[in-house]
């Protein structure tokens, strides 16, 4: 373990396994719920009163309360999806899923919607990059024409 002024980094066999913002208070600790997923999947009933859930992001707690308070096992699977795609992406996917299929909010469906969103973002970035390249080429051609016109005007004068 290495302590820095602003963070704590934990290593195992030379590989970083965890990184946390440093807590400066006496007897204070910060628990990351993602570090306890394997344990919680074995004992899902422990999640409701766990310190890991209490210290989680407010959006994560809201997802649990709104969609999965009665289905802890599915919520733990959704936490894997949150870890992969981010909580805001999952929240957006859950809102879409609630409109499409409010009775089946499975982690697989959430992951699929998140993957589709990510893929569409990549596609839009590719299109934007192509458009940017075409625009740059067109502008450079206009610059060349302007330079030619300026040089021809100088010769006439």
VMD Tcl script that builds the backbone (N, CA, C; Angstrom):
set m [mol new atoms 471]
animate dup $m
set s [atomselect $m all]
$s set {name element resname resid chain x y z} {
  {N N UNK 1 A 0.860 -1.164 0.000}
  {CA C UNK 1 A 0.000 0.000 0.000}
  {C C UNK 1 A 0.907 1.228 0.000}
  {N N UNK 2 A 0.495 2.231 -0.761}
  {CA C UNK 2 A 1.230 3.496 -0.785}
  {C C UNK 2 A 0.278 4.627 -0.433}
  {N N UNK 3 A 0.719 5.469 0.469}
  {CA C UNK 3 A -0.068 6.620 0.885}
  {C C UNK 3 A 0.481 7.869 0.221}
  {N N UNK 4 A -0.381 8.614 -0.432}
  {CA C UNK 4 A -0.032 9.886 -1.028}
  {C C UNK 4 A -0.800 10.971 -0.299}
  {N N UNK 5 A -0.529 12.203 -0.610}
  {CA C UNK 5 A -1.202 13.295 0.097}
  {C C UNK 5 A -2.701 13.311 -0.149}
  {N N UNK 6 A -3.140 12.830 -1.325}
  {CA C UNK 6 A -4.557 12.902 -1.649}
  {C C UNK 6 A -5.224 11.554 -1.893}
  {N N UNK 7 A -4.436 10.471 -1.921}
  {CA C UNK 7 A -5.019 9.164 -2.230}
  {C C UNK 7 A -4.227 8.036 -1.587}
  {N N UNK 8 A -4.868 6.878 -1.577}
  {CA C UNK 8 A -4.254 5.648 -1.106}
  {C C UNK 8 A -4.331 4.660 -2.264}
  {N N UNK 9 A -3.191 4.051 -2.613}
  {CA C UNK 9 A -3.149 3.088 -3.705}
  {C C UNK 9 A -2.739 1.741 -3.118}
  {N N UNK 10 A -3.513 0.704 -3.465}
  {CA C UNK 10 A -3.276 -0.629 -2.920}
  {C C UNK 10 A -2.827 -1.537 -4.058}
  {N N UNK 11 A -1.717 -2.232 -3.828}
  {CA C UNK 11 A -1.119 -3.106 -4.835}
  {C C UNK 11 A -1.192 -4.560 -4.394}
  {N N UNK 12 A -1.214 -5.468 -5.366}
  {CA C UNK 12 A -1.069 -6.894 -5.113}
  {C C UNK 12 A -0.190 -7.451 -6.221}
  {N N UNK 13 A 0.954 -7.986 -5.862}
  {CA C UNK 13 A 1.933 -8.499 -6.823}
  {C C UNK 13 A 2.302 -7.448 -7.863}
  {N N UNK 14 A 2.488 -6.210 -7.426}
  {CA C UNK 14 A 2.900 -5.137 -8.307}
  {C C UNK 14 A 1.802 -4.531 -9.161}
  {N N UNK 15 A 0.584 -5.007 -9.028}
  {CA C UNK 15 A -0.539 -4.501 -9.816}
  {C C UNK 15 A -1.479 -3.718 -8.908}
  {N N UNK 16 A -1.946 -2.570 -9.395}
  {CA C UNK 16 A -2.894 -1.768 -8.612}
  {C C UNK 16 A -4.234 -2.501 -8.569}
  {N N UNK 17 A -4.713 -2.769 -7.363}
  {CA C UNK 17 A -6.005 -3.437 -7.199}
  {C C UNK 17 A -7.076 -2.493 -6.665}
  {N N UNK 18 A -6.660 -1.386 -6.072}
  {CA C UNK 18 A -7.634 -0.418 -5.555}
  {C C UNK 18 A -6.971 0.938 -5.409}
  {N N UNK 19 A -7.788 1.971 -5.535}
  {CA C UNK 19 A -7.324 3.336 -5.346}
  {C C UNK 19 A -8.467 4.134 -4.744}
  {N N UNK 20 A -8.187 4.843 -3.676}
  {CA C UNK 20 A -9.217 5.604 -2.971}
  {C C UNK 20 A -8.700 6.999 -2.646}
  {N N UNK 21 A -9.642 7.958 -2.575}
  {CA C UNK 21 A -9.290 9.262 -2.046}
  {C C UNK 21 A -8.974 9.080 -0.573}
  {N N UNK 22 A -8.012 9.800 -0.094}
  {CA C UNK 22 A -7.566 9.642 1.283}
  {C C UNK 22 A -8.529 10.333 2.255}
  {N N UNK 23 A -8.839 9.648 3.349}
  {CA C UNK 23 A -9.659 10.205 4.427}
  {C C UNK 23 A -8.706 10.669 5.536}
  {N N UNK 24 A -8.899 11.882 6.027}
  {CA C UNK 24 A -7.962 12.437 7.005}
  {C C UNK 24 A -8.454 12.363 8.440}
  {N N UNK 25 A -9.708 12.073 8.650}
  {CA C UNK 25 A -10.251 12.031 10.000}
  {C C UNK 25 A -9.791 10.802 10.772}
  {N N UNK 26 A -9.914 10.896 12.074}
  {CA C UNK 26 A -9.564 9.781 12.941}
  {C C UNK 26 A -10.699 8.753 12.889}
  {N N UNK 27 A -10.351 7.488 12.734}
  {CA C UNK 27 A -11.309 6.391 12.691}
  {C C UNK 27 A -12.318 6.540 11.537}
  {N N UNK 28 A -11.900 7.128 10.417}
  {CA C UNK 28 A -12.770 7.259 9.248}
  {C C UNK 28 A -12.277 6.322 8.160}
  {N N UNK 29 A -13.210 5.780 7.400}
  {CA C UNK 29 A -12.850 4.921 6.287}
  {C C UNK 29 A -13.847 5.099 5.159}
  {N N UNK 30 A -13.428 4.728 3.983}
  {CA C UNK 30 A -14.273 4.812 2.797}
  {C C UNK 30 A -14.335 3.421 2.184}
  {N N UNK 31 A -15.537 2.937 1.956}
  {CA C UNK 31 A -15.732 1.605 1.391}
  {C C UNK 31 A -16.327 1.748 -0.002}
  {N N UNK 32 A -15.722 1.059 -0.958}
  {CA C UNK 32 A -16.207 1.059 -2.337}
  {C C UNK 32 A -17.031 -0.206 -2.543}
  {N N UNK 33 A -18.298 -0.034 -2.884}
  {CA C UNK 33 A -19.208 -1.174 -3.007}
  {C C UNK 33 A -18.742 -2.171 -4.068}
  {N N UNK 34 A -18.044 -1.681 -5.084}
  {CA C UNK 34 A -17.590 -2.562 -6.163}
  {C C UNK 34 A -16.540 -3.567 -5.684}
  {N N UNK 35 A -15.845 -3.250 -4.600}
  {CA C UNK 35 A -14.865 -4.180 -4.052}
  {C C UNK 35 A -15.532 -5.341 -3.314}
  {N N UNK 36 A -16.792 -5.193 -2.985}
  {CA C UNK 36 A -17.495 -6.203 -2.200}
  {C C UNK 36 A -18.528 -6.980 -3.005}
  {N N UNK 37 A -18.539 -6.803 -4.309}
  {CA C UNK 37 A -19.559 -7.460 -5.133}
  {C C UNK 37 A -19.543 -8.972 -4.996}
  {N N UNK 38 A -18.369 -9.564 -5.027}
  {CA C UNK 38 A -18.296 -11.031 -4.939}
  {C C UNK 38 A -18.860 -11.519 -3.611}
  {N N UNK 39 A -18.513 -10.840 -2.551}
  {CA C UNK 39 A -19.020 -11.223 -1.231}
  {C C UNK 39 A -20.526 -11.004 -1.143}
  {N N UNK 40 A -21.000 -9.874 -1.638}
  {CA C UNK 40 A -22.427 -9.579 -1.574}
  {C C UNK 40 A -23.250 -10.521 -2.437}
  {N N UNK 41 A -22.669 -11.003 -3.534}
  {CA C UNK 41 A -23.401 -11.952 -4.377}
  {C C UNK 41 A -23.606 -13.280 -3.647}
  {N N UNK 42 A -22.684 -13.614 -2.746}
  {CA C UNK 42 A -22.854 -14.830 -1.948}
  {C C UNK 42 A -23.868 -14.622 -0.835}
  {N N UNK 43 A -23.938 -13.407 -0.315}
  {CA C UNK 43 A -24.878 -13.091 0.771}
  {C C UNK 43 A -25.635 -11.799 0.416}
  {N N UNK 44 A -26.555 -11.867 -0.528}
  {CA C UNK 44 A -27.240 -10.653 -0.984}
  {C C UNK 44 A -28.088 -9.964 0.084}
  {N N UNK 45 A -28.519 -10.696 1.080}
  {CA C UNK 45 A -29.314 -10.096 2.149}
  {C C UNK 45 A -28.538 -9.086 2.971}
  {N N UNK 46 A -27.221 -9.142 2.919}
  {CA C UNK 46 A -26.393 -8.222 3.696}
  {C C UNK 46 A -26.322 -6.831 3.057}
  {N N UNK 47 A -26.768 -6.709 1.831}
  {CA C UNK 47 A -26.633 -5.433 1.121}
  {C C UNK 47 A -27.445 -4.315 1.761}
  {N N UNK 48 A -28.674 -4.584 2.116}
  {CA C UNK 48 A -29.587 -3.537 2.575}
  {C C UNK 48 A -28.992 -2.697 3.708}
  {N N UNK 49 A -28.358 -3.296 4.681}
  {CA C UNK 49 A -27.812 -2.566 5.824}
  {C C UNK 49 A -26.298 -2.382 5.748}
  {N N UNK 50 A -25.712 -2.634 4.584}
  {CA C UNK 50 A -24.250 -2.586 4.481}
  {C C UNK 50 A -23.721 -1.146 4.446}
  {N N UNK 51 A -22.539 -0.983 4.993}
  {CA C UNK 51 A -21.851 0.303 4.937}
  {C C UNK 51 A -21.490 0.636 3.498}
  {N N UNK 52 A -21.215 -0.392 2.706}
  {CA C UNK 52 A -20.874 -0.175 1.301}
  {C C UNK 52 A -22.016 0.520 0.561}
  {N N UNK 53 A -23.246 0.113 0.797}
  {CA C UNK 53 A -24.395 0.757 0.149}
  {C C UNK 53 A -24.617 2.153 0.724}
  {N N UNK 54 A -24.464 2.295 2.027}
  {CA C UNK 54 A -24.659 3.600 2.660}
  {C C UNK 54 A -23.658 4.633 2.146}
  {N N UNK 55 A -22.420 4.197 1.847}
  {CA C UNK 55 A -21.394 5.113 1.369}
  {C C UNK 55 A -21.371 5.231 -0.153}
  {N N UNK 56 A -22.261 4.534 -0.817}
  {CA C UNK 56 A -22.303 4.587 -2.279}
  {C C UNK 56 A -22.798 5.942 -2.768}
  {N N UNK 57 A -22.582 6.155 -4.043}
  {CA C UNK 57 A -23.067 7.344 -4.721}
  {C C UNK 57 A -24.585 7.440 -4.555}
  {N N UNK 58 A -25.098 8.641 -4.456}
  {CA C UNK 58 A -26.537 8.854 -4.283}
  {C C UNK 58 A -27.331 8.253 -5.435}
  {N N UNK 59 A -26.809 8.355 -6.654}
  {CA C UNK 59 A -27.522 7.799 -7.812}
  {C C UNK 59 A -27.618 6.276 -7.713}
  {N N UNK 60 A -26.575 5.628 -7.200}
  {CA C UNK 60 A -26.592 4.172 -7.022}
  {C C UNK 60 A -27.653 3.796 -5.996}
  {N N UNK 61 A -27.694 4.535 -4.902}
  {CA C UNK 61 A -28.708 4.271 -3.875}
  {C C UNK 61 A -30.112 4.484 -4.418}
  {N N UNK 62 A -30.287 5.516 -5.232}
  {CA C UNK 62 A -31.600 5.775 -5.828}
  {C C UNK 62 A -32.019 4.643 -6.762}
  {N N UNK 63 A -31.093 4.122 -7.540}
  {CA C UNK 63 A -31.384 2.985 -8.421}
  {C C UNK 63 A -31.836 1.795 -7.592}
  {N N UNK 64 A -31.130 1.535 -6.509}
  {CA C UNK 64 A -31.491 0.414 -5.640}
  {C C UNK 64 A -32.901 0.600 -5.081}
  {N N UNK 65 A -33.171 1.778 -4.539}
  {CA C UNK 65 A -34.471 2.025 -3.908}
  {C C UNK 65 A -35.612 2.012 -4.921}
  {N N UNK 66 A -35.397 2.599 -6.083}
  {CA C UNK 66 A -36.481 2.745 -7.053}
  {C C UNK 66 A -36.787 1.440 -7.791}
  {N N UNK 67 A -35.751 0.707 -8.170}
  {CA C UNK 67 A -35.967 -0.438 -9.050}
  {C C UNK 67 A -35.713 -1.807 -8.413}
  {N N UNK 68 A -34.787 -1.896 -7.463}
  {CA C UNK 68 A -34.326 -3.213 -7.043}
  {C C UNK 68 A -34.368 -3.471 -5.546}
  {N N UNK 69 A -35.108 -2.718 -4.782}
  {CA C UNK 69 A -35.124 -2.932 -3.335}
  {C C UNK 69 A -35.692 -4.304 -2.963}
  {N N UNK 70 A -36.476 -4.885 -3.849}
  {CA C UNK 70 A -37.030 -6.227 -3.586}
  {C C UNK 70 A -36.305 -7.321 -4.357}
  {N N UNK 71 A -35.333 -6.955 -5.163}
  {CA C UNK 71 A -34.590 -7.931 -5.962}
  {C C UNK 71 A -33.102 -7.609 -5.890}
  {N N UNK 72 A -32.506 -7.898 -4.753}
  {CA C UNK 72 A -31.118 -7.557 -4.492}
  {C C UNK 72 A -30.156 -8.260 -5.444}
  {N N UNK 73 A -30.442 -9.497 -5.795}
  {CA C UNK 73 A -29.542 -10.241 -6.691}
  {C C UNK 73 A -29.421 -9.547 -8.042}
  {N N UNK 74 A -30.534 -9.093 -8.583}
  {CA C UNK 74 A -30.499 -8.391 -9.863}
  {C C UNK 74 A -29.758 -7.066 -9.721}
  {N N UNK 75 A -29.953 -6.375 -8.592}
  {CA C UNK 75 A -29.246 -5.117 -8.367}
  {C C UNK 75 A -27.734 -5.334 -8.355}
  {N N UNK 76 A -27.286 -6.414 -7.763}
  {CA C UNK 76 A -25.847 -6.692 -7.740}
  {C C UNK 76 A -25.317 -6.932 -9.150}
  {N N UNK 77 A -26.130 -7.531 -10.004}
  {CA C UNK 77 A -25.734 -7.690 -11.405}
  {C C UNK 77 A -25.722 -6.332 -12.111}
  {N N UNK 78 A -26.671 -5.477 -11.777}
  {CA C UNK 78 A -26.715 -4.136 -12.351}
  {C C UNK 78 A -25.497 -3.322 -11.887}
  {N N UNK 79 A -25.016 -3.568 -10.685}
  {CA C UNK 79 A -23.810 -2.891 -10.219}
  {C C UNK 79 A -22.608 -3.207 -11.117}
  {N N UNK 80 A -22.543 -4.434 -11.628}
  {CA C UNK 80 A -21.494 -4.772 -12.594}
  {C C UNK 80 A -21.620 -3.898 -13.837}
  {N N UNK 81 A -22.850 -3.694 -14.280}
  {CA C UNK 81 A -23.096 -2.857 -15.464}
  {C C UNK 81 A -22.738 -1.401 -15.158}
  {N N UNK 82 A -23.079 -0.935 -13.968}
  {CA C UNK 82 A -22.732 0.430 -13.562}
  {C C UNK 82 A -21.216 0.598 -13.544}
  {N N UNK 83 A -20.520 -0.397 -13.050}
  {CA C UNK 83 A -19.060 -0.335 -13.001}
  {C C UNK 83 A -18.476 -0.241 -14.406}
  {N N UNK 84 A -19.085 -0.930 -15.358}
  {CA C UNK 84 A -18.576 -0.940 -16.729}
  {C C UNK 84 A -18.931 0.325 -17.508}
  {N N UNK 85 A -20.180 0.801 -17.393}
  {CA C UNK 85 A -20.653 1.905 -18.237}
  {C C UNK 85 A -20.812 3.235 -17.517}
  {N N UNK 86 A -20.881 3.216 -16.198}
  {CA C UNK 86 A -21.089 4.450 -15.446}
  {C C UNK 86 A -22.534 4.581 -14.990}
  {N N UNK 87 A -22.712 5.259 -13.889}
  {CA C UNK 87 A -24.029 5.334 -13.266}
  {C C UNK 87 A -25.003 6.182 -14.084}
  {N N UNK 88 A -24.545 7.238 -14.722}
  {CA C UNK 88 A -25.471 8.072 -15.495}
  {C C UNK 88 A -25.980 7.334 -16.734}
  {N N UNK 89 A -25.122 6.552 -17.379}
  {CA C UNK 89 A -25.548 5.768 -18.534}
  {C C UNK 89 A -26.571 4.719 -18.123}
  {N N UNK 90 A -26.338 4.069 -16.995}
  {CA C UNK 90 A -27.267 3.043 -16.506}
  {C C UNK 90 A -28.592 3.686 -16.098}
  {N N UNK 91 A -28.547 4.840 -15.475}
  {CA C UNK 91 A -29.773 5.532 -15.095}
  {C C UNK 91 A -30.612 5.858 -16.326}
  {N N UNK 92 A -29.958 6.336 -17.368}
  {CA C UNK 92 A -30.655 6.628 -18.626}
  {C C UNK 92 A -31.257 5.353 -19.218}
  {N N UNK 93 A -30.501 4.267 -19.188}
  {CA C UNK 93 A -30.994 2.988 -19.711}
  {C C UNK 93 A -32.179 2.485 -18.899}
  {N N UNK 94 A -32.134 2.649 -17.589}
  {CA C UNK 94 A -33.250 2.212 -16.743}
  {C C UNK 94 A -34.514 3.014 -17.031}
  {N N UNK 95 A -34.376 4.294 -17.295}
  {CA C UNK 95 A -35.550 5.111 -17.638}
  {C C UNK 95 A -36.174 4.631 -18.951}
  {N N UNK 96 A -35.338 4.320 -19.936}
  {CA C UNK 96 A -35.854 3.786 -21.204}
  {C C UNK 96 A -36.513 2.434 -20.983}
  {N N UNK 97 A -35.852 1.583 -20.208}
  {CA C UNK 97 A -36.359 0.240 -19.962}
  {C C UNK 97 A -37.670 0.270 -19.196}
  {N N UNK 98 A -37.802 1.230 -18.314}
  {CA C UNK 98 A -39.038 1.365 -17.539}
  {C C UNK 98 A -40.221 1.657 -18.459}
  {N N UNK 99 A -39.973 2.414 -19.526}
  {CA C UNK 99 A -41.037 2.722 -20.489}
  {C C UNK 99 A -41.355 1.517 -21.378}
  {N N UNK 100 A -40.311 0.762 -21.728}
  {CA C UNK 100 A -40.474 -0.371 -22.639}
  {C C UNK 100 A -41.040 -1.590 -21.922}
  {N N UNK 101 A -40.409 -1.941 -20.798}
  {CA C UNK 101 A -40.755 -3.180 -20.105}
  {C C UNK 101 A -40.662 -2.982 -18.590}
  {N N UNK 102 A -41.636 -2.339 -17.973}
  {CA C UNK 102 A -41.530 -2.012 -16.553}
  {C C UNK 102 A -41.542 -3.207 -15.606}
  {N N UNK 103 A -42.000 -4.354 -16.083}
  {CA C UNK 103 A -42.070 -5.519 -15.202}
  {C C UNK 103 A -40.801 -6.370 -15.250}
  {N N UNK 104 A -39.936 -6.141 -16.222}
  {CA C UNK 104 A -38.708 -6.923 -16.333}
  {C C UNK 104 A -37.520 -5.985 -16.503}
  {N N UNK 105 A -36.881 -5.631 -15.393}
  {CA C UNK 105 A -35.749 -4.710 -15.389}
  {C C UNK 105 A -34.457 -5.493 -15.162}
  {N N UNK 106 A -34.226 -6.513 -15.969}
  {CA C UNK 106 A -33.075 -7.384 -15.769}
  {C C UNK 106 A -31.768 -6.675 -16.107}
  {N N UNK 107 A -30.703 -7.170 -15.527}
  {CA C UNK 107 A -29.376 -6.600 -15.758}
  {C C UNK 107 A -28.947 -6.784 -17.208}
  {N N UNK 108 A -29.363 -7.883 -17.826}
  {CA C UNK 108 A -29.009 -8.117 -19.226}
  {C C UNK 108 A -29.622 -7.056 -20.130}
  {N N UNK 109 A -30.858 -6.699 -19.879}
  {CA C UNK 109 A -31.519 -5.667 -20.687}
  {C C UNK 109 A -30.852 -4.314 -20.472}
  {N N UNK 110 A -30.494 -4.020 -19.237}
  {CA C UNK 110 A -29.816 -2.761 -18.937}
  {C C UNK 110 A -28.468 -2.720 -19.658}
  {N N UNK 111 A -27.724 -3.825 -19.598}
  {CA C UNK 111 A -26.424 -3.883 -20.264}
  {C C UNK 111 A -26.569 -3.719 -21.774}
  {N N UNK 112 A -27.601 -4.324 -22.347}
  {CA C UNK 112 A -27.836 -4.204 -23.782}
  {C C UNK 112 A -28.124 -2.755 -24.177}
  {N N UNK 113 A -28.975 -2.075 -23.424}
  {CA C UNK 113 A -29.268 -0.675 -23.724}
  {C C UNK 113 A -28.031 0.212 -23.575}
  {N N UNK 114 A -27.212 -0.076 -22.576}
  {CA C UNK 114 A -25.978 0.694 -22.392}
  {C C UNK 114 A -25.006 0.455 -23.550}
  {N N UNK 115 A -24.887 -0.790 -23.980}
  {CA C UNK 115 A -24.003 -1.114 -25.098}
  {C C UNK 115 A -24.478 -0.450 -26.381}
  {N N UNK 116 A -25.798 -0.447 -26.613}
  {CA C UNK 116 A -26.347 0.218 -27.799}
  {C C UNK 116 A -26.060 1.712 -27.769}
  {N N UNK 117 A -26.209 2.314 -26.603}
  {CA C UNK 117 A -25.941 3.756 -26.475}
  {C C UNK 117 A -24.477 4.045 -26.769}
  {N N UNK 118 A -23.595 3.239 -26.220}
  {CA C UNK 118 A -22.164 3.441 -26.438}
  {C C UNK 118 A -21.811 3.274 -27.912}
  {N N UNK 119 A -22.410 2.283 -28.555}
  {CA C UNK 119 A -22.157 2.048 -29.978}
  {C C UNK 119 A -22.662 3.218 -30.820}
  {N N UNK 120 A -23.839 3.745 -30.494}
  {CA C UNK 120 A -24.358 4.880 -31.262}
  {C C UNK 120 A -23.494 6.125 -31.057}
  {N N UNK 121 A -22.945 6.291 -29.858}
  {CA C UNK 121 A -22.033 7.421 -29.620}
  {C C UNK 121 A -20.766 7.280 -30.455}
  {N N UNK 122 A -20.243 6.070 -30.549}
  {CA C UNK 122 A -19.052 5.840 -31.371}
  {C C UNK 122 A -19.350 6.144 -32.827}
  {N N UNK 123 A -20.518 5.706 -33.307}
  {CA C UNK 123 A -20.899 5.953 -34.698}
  {C C UNK 123 A -21.046 7.451 -34.968}
  {N N UNK 124 A -21.648 8.172 -34.040}
  {CA C UNK 124 A -21.814 9.613 -34.245}
  {C C UNK 124 A -20.465 10.318 -34.222}
  {N N UNK 125 A -19.531 9.839 -33.398}
  {CA C UNK 125 A -18.190 10.428 -33.376}
  {C C UNK 125 A -17.470 10.188 -34.691}
  {N N UNK 126 A -17.641 8.998 -35.267}
  {CA C UNK 126 A -17.013 8.696 -36.546}
  {C C UNK 126 A -17.588 9.617 -37.619}
  {N N UNK 127 A -18.909 9.787 -37.653}
  {CA C UNK 127 A -19.541 10.669 -38.631}
  {C C UNK 127 A -19.072 12.101 -38.444}
  {N N UNK 128 A -18.964 12.538 -37.199}
  {CA C UNK 128 A -18.499 13.891 -36.912}
  {C C UNK 128 A -17.071 14.072 -37.402}
  {N N UNK 129 A -16.218 13.079 -37.195}
  {CA C UNK 129 A -14.837 13.171 -37.633}
  {C C UNK 129 A -14.753 13.265 -39.154}
  {N N UNK 130 A -15.563 12.498 -39.859}
  {CA C UNK 130 A -15.575 12.563 -41.322}
  {C C UNK 130 A -16.052 13.935 -41.786}
  {N N UNK 131 A -17.078 14.447 -41.166}
  {CA C UNK 131 A -17.587 15.759 -41.515}
  {C C UNK 131 A -16.534 16.828 -41.246}
  {N N UNK 132 A -15.847 16.716 -40.146}
  {CA C UNK 132 A -14.791 17.677 -39.813}
  {C C UNK 132 A -13.688 17.650 -40.860}
  {N N UNK 133 A -13.286 16.462 -41.280}
  {CA C UNK 133 A -12.245 16.342 -42.307}
  {C C UNK 133 A -12.692 16.974 -43.618}
  {N N UNK 134 A -13.925 16.705 -44.030}
  {CA C UNK 134 A -14.447 17.294 -45.277}
  {C C UNK 134 A -14.480 18.815 -45.164}
  {N N UNK 135 A -14.907 19.313 -44.030}
  {CA C UNK 135 A -14.974 20.768 -43.829}
  {C C UNK 135 A -13.585 21.388 -43.891}
  {N N UNK 136 A -12.609 20.753 -43.263}
  {CA C UNK 136 A -11.236 21.262 -43.300}
  {C C UNK 136 A -10.699 21.278 -44.720}
  {N N UNK 137 A -10.970 20.217 -45.475}
  {CA C UNK 137 A -10.508 20.171 -46.859}
  {C C UNK 137 A -11.139 21.285 -47.689}
  {N N UNK 138 A -12.430 21.485 -47.528}
  {CA C UNK 138 A -13.127 22.532 -48.270}
  {C C UNK 138 A -12.569 23.907 -47.914}
  {N N UNK 139 A -12.363 24.148 -46.627}
  {CA C UNK 139 A -11.813 25.435 -46.199}
  {C C UNK 139 A -10.396 25.643 -46.727}
  {N N UNK 140 A -9.601 24.594 -46.757}
  {CA C UNK 140 A -8.238 24.748 -47.282}
  {C C UNK 140 A -8.263 25.063 -48.778}
  {N N UNK 141 A -9.223 24.503 -49.505}
  {CA C UNK 141 A -9.358 24.821 -50.926}
  {C C UNK 141 A -9.766 26.289 -51.105}
  {N N UNK 142 A -10.657 26.784 -50.273}
  {CA C UNK 142 A -11.027 28.201 -50.333}
  {C C UNK 142 A -9.819 29.088 -50.023}
  {N N UNK 143 A -9.012 28.677 -49.059}
  {CA C UNK 143 A -7.798 29.441 -48.746}
  {C C UNK 143 A -6.872 29.506 -49.950}
  {N N UNK 144 A -6.690 28.388 -50.643}
  {CA C UNK 144 A -5.838 28.370 -51.838}
  {C C UNK 144 A -6.401 29.300 -52.914}
  {N N UNK 145 A -7.718 29.250 -53.130}
  {CA C UNK 145 A -8.339 30.134 -54.126}
  {C C UNK 145 A -8.152 31.603 -53.758}
  {N N UNK 146 A -8.292 31.915 -52.477}
  {CA C UNK 146 A -8.101 33.290 -52.023}
  {C C UNK 146 A -6.672 33.739 -52.253}
  {N N UNK 147 A -5.728 32.867 -51.984}
  {CA C UNK 147 A -4.324 33.214 -52.192}
  {C C UNK 147 A -4.040 33.436 -53.674}
  {N N UNK 148 A -4.593 32.599 -54.540}
  {CA C UNK 148 A -4.407 32.755 -55.985}
  {C C UNK 148 A -5.023 34.065 -56.456}
  {N N UNK 149 A -6.220 34.365 -55.944}
  {CA C UNK 149 A -6.886 35.601 -56.331}
  {C C UNK 149 A -6.106 36.811 -55.873}
  {N N UNK 150 A -5.605 36.794 -54.670}
  {CA C UNK 150 A -4.804 37.900 -54.154}
  {C C UNK 150 A -3.540 38.100 -54.977}
  {N N UNK 151 A -2.885 37.023 -55.348}
  {CA C UNK 151 A -1.647 37.143 -56.137}
  {C C UNK 151 A -1.954 37.657 -57.544}
  {N N UNK 152 A -3.085 37.263 -58.142}
  {CA C UNK 152 A -3.438 37.747 -59.470}
  {C C UNK 152 A -3.821 39.233 -59.428}
  {N N UNK 153 A -4.459 39.691 -58.341}
  {CA C UNK 153 A -4.798 41.104 -58.196}
  {C C UNK 153 A -3.544 41.959 -58.065}
  {N N UNK 154 A -2.526 41.461 -57.410}
  {CA C UNK 154 A -1.262 42.192 -57.246}
  {C C UNK 154 A -0.568 42.361 -58.588}
  {N N UNK 155 A -0.642 41.339 -59.435}
  {CA C UNK 155 A 0.013 41.403 -60.728}
  {C C UNK 155 A -0.644 42.424 -61.642}
  {N N UNK 156 A -1.968 42.576 -61.530}
  {CA C UNK 156 A -2.700 43.517 -62.357}
  {C C UNK 156 A -2.343 44.959 -61.974}
  {N N UNK 157 A -2.140 45.226 -60.693}
  {CA C UNK 157 A -1.877 46.573 -60.208}
  {C C UNK 157 A -0.484 46.940 -60.520}
}
mol reanalyze $m
mol bondsrecalc $m
mol representation Tube
mol addrep $m
